[in-house]
Amino acid sequence: MVDEILFSRTSSVAETIERFIRKNKSLFDAALYRFNNQRLARVLGEARKRGIRIRLVLDRTRYGESKATQELLEATGLPFRLVHGRQGPGSKMHHKFALLDEEVVLTGSYNWTLASEEQNCTSKSTRQNSKRSGRQARKLSRPSLHPPPFQGAMVTAVGFLSSGLRITRARL
């Protein structure tokens, strides 16, 4: 297993995420509180054209407030669904993680925005080749957790514990 922790003040987190997406072979799942980084959207669009299955879950309120996010997702055609937090409307789906090819987990305080890249002090940690991450990613990718095409009220919450990932399913 290879672990890496990045801090936005010392290195480009977007550059590292881009590097992982370019190596991506089959599946990219992400839950993102905020997403309007054109660079990351572009590389995800390129991955989709290479045949990578992209699935994004975004915070419904933040999406509604961000014209930039709406335009970016419309322009790229990336598939996504919108959810609220556990308390319904007004609560946040505040996750910031991605699972790539059942082998790599990216998580941290980093929002996928230009502000996170250029202004904020944020972090991103990476866990590669973790058997536990792979098993949990397979659970997350089961068709029953993702009603086609991202419609329905099933929400999957992923908790990152010291012992690995914990997957929780719930209906809103």
C-alpha positions, 0 to 999 in steps of 0.5 A: 500500500502507498499512502500520500498526503498533500497540502494545497499550500505546498503542492498542486492537489489538482495536479495529483488528482489529474495524474490519478485520473489519467491512470484510471482504467475503468471506474471513477466514483466521487462524492464532492461537496463542491466542484467547479475546477475546469481542469479536473472536469476536463480530465474527467471528460477525457477519461469518460471518452476513454471508456472510464465509467464516471459517477459523481454525487454532488451536494444539491444545495451547492449545485443550485447555488453555483452557476459555474458548476451547472455550466461546467457539468452541462458542458462536459456531459459528466453523469451526476446525481444531487443529494442532501445531507442526512437531515434532508433539505438544508443539510450538506452532503459534505463528502470530498472523496473519490474511488478509482478502479477499486484501488485508489481512494482520494479523500481530504478537505480539498474541494474540487474548486479553483479556490481550493487550489489557489487560495485555501489551505486544504489537504488530500490523502491518497491510499493505493492498492489497499485490499480493504479499499478494493473490497469496499469500493466493490460494495459501493459500485454494486448496481443496487446502490446506483439506480440507473441513471442516478435516480431514486433516494438511495444514498451511500455514505462512506466513513473513513476510519483508521481501520478502513472504509465503512459503507452505510446505505440509507434512504432519504 
